[in-house]
Amino acid sequence: MKRLIAVALLASLSYSVAAVDWYAPQEPFALFGNTYYVGMGGLSSVLITSTEGHILIDGAGPEAPQAIADHIRQLGFKLEDIKFILNSHEHFDHAGGIAALQKMTGATVLASRAAEPVLRTGRTSPGDPQYANLTTPLAAVANTRAVADGEVVKLGPLAVTARYTPGHTAGGTSWTWRATEGDRTASMVYADSLNAITDGKFRYTGTPLLAAMKTSIATVAALDCDILVSAHPEGSDLWQRKERQAREGNAAFIDRDACRRYAAKGQQRLDQTLAAEAAKK
């Protein structure tokens, strides 16, 4: 499979670069406390650790599992200690690696009620806004379970809350938890995509996903949010903050306005999409 590159899309989302290699090599690194970035250069994956087991968020695309596994081992953690894998949304660039990682770890895979059937069967919903463009098969995932909006996933001392944020897909979920480093505790957010992107056939106007997207944007904007990682890292300026880490330590990732800015980008994209749909009437 050729390396997948997102090009014009990122410029249209007001990101700071015109092209991103999703599978660009990226060394794993600490974010804050027991939380680590183990994903690729353009596809996020986050590991939350404890002495009683670990939680992994997202498996990136189908070319990423081995690199993610290597990153986890490089940090000194064991794959078999991962007990849960959480999904942000049911597209191949965030869920395409989950089946392989589930086999490596034996973990239970958790997703929203709308996303779980897609992961379990590998069949994308025809109602997906990008359905016509989703030509890369999604490997069916074993050992899945649906979580409710607001459900807290507990593992020993870990507690990660599912926050339904549909709109980009019907099954979008953001995840929140708290991490402690020294005498400071930070509110952590792994935010799902808030981008109203379509395949050119789907229209948000007049559909339930329009109201869902508006609610999701408001939800993310209102989150208690010290450190934000988005499903695509450049969408939340992760690399700009990473550049300061050598000087400032992990405090470089703290930005209390990050979720509000991220939500504002989502609103801007939604406004653009709705305007384009109105122009086509």
Secondary structure, 3 states (H helix, E strand, C coil): CCCCEECHHHHHCCCCCCCEECCCCCCCEEEECCEEECCCCCCCCEEECCCCCEEEECCCCCCCHHHHHHHHHHCCCCHHHEEEEECCCCCHHHHCCHHHHHHHHCCEEEEECCCHHHHHHCCCCCCCCCHHHCCCCCCCCCCEEEECCCCEEEECCEEEEEEECCCCCCCCEEEEEEEEECCEEEEEEEECCCCCCCCCCCCCCCCHHHHHHHHHHHHHHHCCCCEEEECCHHHHCHHHHHCCHHHHHHHHHCCCCHHHHHHHHHHHHHHHHHHHHHHCC
